[in-house]
Amino acid sequence: MTKITGTTKLLGVIGHPVEHSLSPIMHNAAIAQLGLDYAYLPFPIAPENLQVALAGFVALGVTGFSVTIPHKQAIIPLLSEITPLAEAIGAVNTVTRQNHQWVGTNTDIVGFISPLQTTYHQDWGQKVAVILGNGGAARAVVAGCHQLGFAEIHVVGRNQQRLTQFRDSWEHSPLADNLQVHTWDKLAKLIPQANLLVNTTPIGMYPKVDDSPLSAAEMAGLPKGAIAYDLIYIPQPTQFLKQAITQGAIAIDGLEMLVQQGAAALKIWLQQENVPVDVMRQALRHHLGLN
């Protein structure tokens, strides 16, 4: 455990609710390994208290914090600056104090693409990505797929109006060129084309562990050797990934994305490149009973 003293610097995560967050486990494990005088705490902040909470963080000298649901977009107008990356995604998940100002960025893209880059050395320029869901998480995945160079990026949702808004939000971005949106009834045509199939919806998350965003019949069209990626990390594997594995797909769960986006945030706060990613991953696996 990190020893708390009068000189301990504060980091944390804000959300509502935030009790379920695993971020304190991995960040405090890394801090302890590095022997630094920091502590990472969960801060439950209701939406109506967001502005006053930021003022409180200034008074307390908080170094930086992670941002989770429902604050990733709401916090943007309260920050002095956001990086072009966060602006492109339209969401902030990492905030740091720089020159007496709050600066926001987004490390979800780094988290998402990291296991794809390190494990699968492919020419993504010839590949097709199919993304289930069109919420905040899908925005980071779309940007990540664009960064990897996917030839086609297809986003599938259930609400045509929201899909149209999603597509229009990228109108002035280079991503608009290879981004298409579709309603759920087009899945039968899309899934057989998918080299990467990503679930960004919360369907299948604990406690509804028997649910999947796709029926067995829909998943049956997934090509053998395709990559199925679920952003959910509890349970392991999800029903979605079980279905995909049955079809001969390669499975990636959300735990590595959680670790890698957290490591990227820690590098920003500590202003150092070397953070113990293995320690962070191991702390989470131990906590989840996966060792």
N, C-alpha and C positions, 0 to 999 in steps of 0.2 A: 504493500500500500504506500501511496505517496504521503509523506509527512507534511501536514498542514502547519504552517507557521504564519507569523505576521507579515512575512515578505512573499508569501505564496501568490503567484499570479493566476488570474482566473480565465478559464476557457469554458465553453459550455455549448448546449444545444437548446434552442427555443422551439416550442411547438405547443399544440393543444389538441389532444393530450400528448404528453411526452414521456409518461411513465414507462412505456414499453420500449423506449429507445435503447439500442445496444451500443450506441456511440460511446457512452461513458466507460464501458468495459474495455473497448479496444484502445481508446485514447489514453486512459489512465495506465493501462499496461505498457503502452509505448513510453509515456512520460516517466514511469518508474524505471524502465529499462535504460532510458537515457540519463537518469539521475538528475532530472531538472526540477526546479521549484515551481511547478505548475499543478493545478487541479482542474479537472474537466467535470462540470456539473450539469444535470438536467434542469432547465428552467421552464416550468409550465406557465405559459403566458396566453391568456385569452385574447382573441382578436382586438377587442376594444381597448386592451391595455398595451398594445404593441408600441405606440409612440412614447408613452411614459416609461415603459420598460427600457427603451433605448437610452433615454435620458438618465435613468438609474444606472445603466451599464457604464455611461460616461463617468458618473460620480464615483462608481466603484473601481474604475480603472480596468475594466474587463479588456483583455487583449484581443479576443476574437470569439466568434461563436458559429456553430452550424445552425442552419435554418431548415425546419421540416414543416409538414402540413400543419396549419393552413396558411403559413406566412411567406411562402417562397415568392409569391408575386406581390402580396400586400406590402412587403417591406421595401420594395424598390423605390417608391417616392420618398421614403424616409432616409435614404442614403445619400451621401454627398457625391458618390461616384459609383458606377458599375462598369465592369470590364466589357469590351465589345462582345466577348463570348456570352456573358450573362444577358446582354442586351439582345443578342441574336436568338437566344433560347426563350427569353421573356421570363426568366426565373432565376432567383439567387438562392444558393444553398450554403454559401460560406461568406462570412463577413469578418473583416479585420480592421483594427484601428491603425490608421496611418496618418501622420502629421495632423493629429487632432481631428481626424475625419473618419467616418465609416465608409469603407470601400467594399462593395459586394462583387462576388464572382460566382462561377458555377463549376464545381469539380465533378458533377455527375457524368459529363462526357468522358473525362479521363477514366472514371470508374467503370463506365460501360464498355469502352473500347479496349481496356487493358487486357482482359482475358482473351479477347479476339486477336489482339496483336501478338501476345506472347506465346499463345498456344497454336494458332493456326496461321501459318505464313502463306497467305493466299493472295492472288491478284483480285482484289475486291472489285476492280473496275469492270469485271465481267459478270458480277453477281447481282442477284435480286433480293431485296429485303422486304419482308412483310411484317408489319407492326400492328399488333392488336391493341386497340385503345387509342384515344386521342386527348388524353389529359396532360398534366404537367410532366409526368415521367416520359411520355411519348415524345415530348419536345426535345429532351436531352438525347433520346435514342435516335431521332431523326437527324439531329445535328451530328451525332457520333457516326452514323452511317454515311452522312455526307463527307465527313472528315476522312473516313476510310476510303471513300471514292466509289461507293456502290453505284452501279449503272442505273438501277431503278429502286425507288423507295416508295412502297405502297402502305398507306395508313388506313386501317379498317375500323369503323365505328358503327354504332347503332343509331345515332341521331344525325340526320342529314344536315340540319342547321349548324350543329357544332362542328361537323366535318368541314363544312364550307368556311366557317369562321377560322378553323385551324389552318386550312389551305391558304386563305386570304392573308393570314397573319405573316406568312412567309413571302408575300407578294414581291417585296423589294429586296429579297435575299437571293444569293446565288443558288440556294437550295430549291427554289421554285422550279428550276429547269427539269429536275428528275423526280419531283415529288408528286404523287397522285393520291387522292383519297377515294374511298369506296365504302358503301354500306355493307353490312354483314352478309347480305345475300350473294355477294360476289366472291365469297371465300372459296367456293368449290373450284372456281377458275384460277384464283390467285395462289392457293397453297401448293399445287403441283409445280409452280414456277419458282418457289421459294428456295433460296440457298441459305437464308437466315430467317427464322421465324421467331419473333419476340413478343412475349406477353408483358404488356405494361399495365394491364388491368389488375385490380385486387382480387379477382376471382380465383379461388383456390388457396387463399391465405388462411392461416390458422384463425379461428377454429373450424372453418368450413373446408376441411382438408380433402373432402371427396369431390369437390367441385372443380370444374375446368372451364375455361372460356370456350373450348371447342368440344364438340361431340366426337365420339370415336370415328364416326363416318367422315366428319370434316378433316380430322387428323390423318385419316387413311391415305389422303392424297399427298402427304408430305414425302418428298423424294428421300430415298435411303442415302445417308451421308450428309444430309442437310444439318445445319446447326439449329437446335431449339434452345432458346435463351429465355428463362423466366426471371423477372426482376424480384420475385418473391423468394425469401430464403428460409421461411418456416411454413410448411414442413420441407424436409429434404428426403427424396425428391417430391415435388408437387405432382398432383394428378396430371397436369399438363405435360410435365417432363416424362412421367411414366408412359403416357400415351405416345409421346414422341420416340422414346427409346424402343418401344414395341415396333415402331415403324423403321427402326434402324438408324435413327437420328443420333447426333452427338448432343449431349445435354450440358448446359451451363446454368447454374442457379445464381441467385442474386447475392450470395454471401461475398463473392469476390468483388463484385461491384461496390458493395458496402465498404469493404476493406480498402479498396483502391481510391475511392473518392475521399475516404477519411484520411488516408495517408497523404493525398494531395493537399488537403486542407491543412494538415499538421505542418507540412513543409512551408506553407504560406505563413502560418502563425509564428512558427519558430524561426523562420528565415534561414532554414538549412535544408539541404538536399537529402541528407541521410536520416531516414526514420526507419525504425524496425518493423517493417511490414509483416514479416513472419511472426513476430511477437503479437501483433494486432490480430492476425488471422487465427493464431493458436488460442488466444484468449477467448475469441468468439466461439471457436469450435468447442473448447472446453466448457464454456457457459451453456452452449446448446446441447451438450452431451454427445458430440459428434466424434470425439477422440477414440 
